[in-house]
Each structure stands twice: as structure tokens, then as C-alpha cells.
Amino acid sequence: MPVVTVDWWKGNDRQKRADLVGELTATVARIAGCPTDAVTVLVRDIEQDHWGRGGVLADAPAPVSVDRPPVLADVPHQGSAPR
């Protein structure tokens, strides 16, 4: 009796949840060698302000990255011996 729990951000519609449950059920049943009706899938929608990664809540604005051309020190030198 496999049980799969998926935590994902709130906002996915019913069709996406149904697709996820169907795909996971089929895959788990195939790999576990059990009937699909033995597989339970729990889908939990989590608000972004209840989900943290890297010490920051997921709903916080992403830091702005500044694109810059590579500095010579960043470019690996092939064939040259270290000094």
C-alpha cells in the first residue's frame, strides 16, 4: 500500500492535481508491482509564505543579479602551469 505525499505551491488547478495523481499512481504501481487502487497520493497545497528555502520565504522578492562579463581571473587557463 504505497503512499506518496506531494507538497507544492498553492495555485495549481484541479486538472493539474488530477494529472499529477494519475501519473504518480501509474508510475508507483508499475514500479511497486501493485494495483493502482493500492496507491494513495496526498497533494498538499502550501502557501508561498509558509515555504522557505535557503533561509528565505518563497514569497520574498528574488535578489537582483547583475550580469557582468567574465573577469580574466574567472576564466580557466588551460595548459598553463600554476605560478
PEVENLIN-V224097 format. One record per backbone hydrogen bond with DSSP energy under -0.5 kcal/mol. NH is the residue of the N-H (numbers start at 1). CO is the residue of the C=O. Records with the same first field share a line. If there is no record, write none. Layout:
NH=CO + CO
This chain:
4=40
6=42
8=6 + 44
10=46
12=9
17=13
18=14
19=15
20=16
21=17
22=18
23=19
24=20
25=21
26=22
27=23
28=24
29=25
30=26
31=27
32=28
33=29
34=29
38=35
39=36
40=2
42=4
43=41
44=6 + 42
45=43
46=8 + 44
50=47
51=48
53=56
56=53
58=48 + 51
59=48
60=57
67=65
74=71
75=71 + 72
76=74
78=76
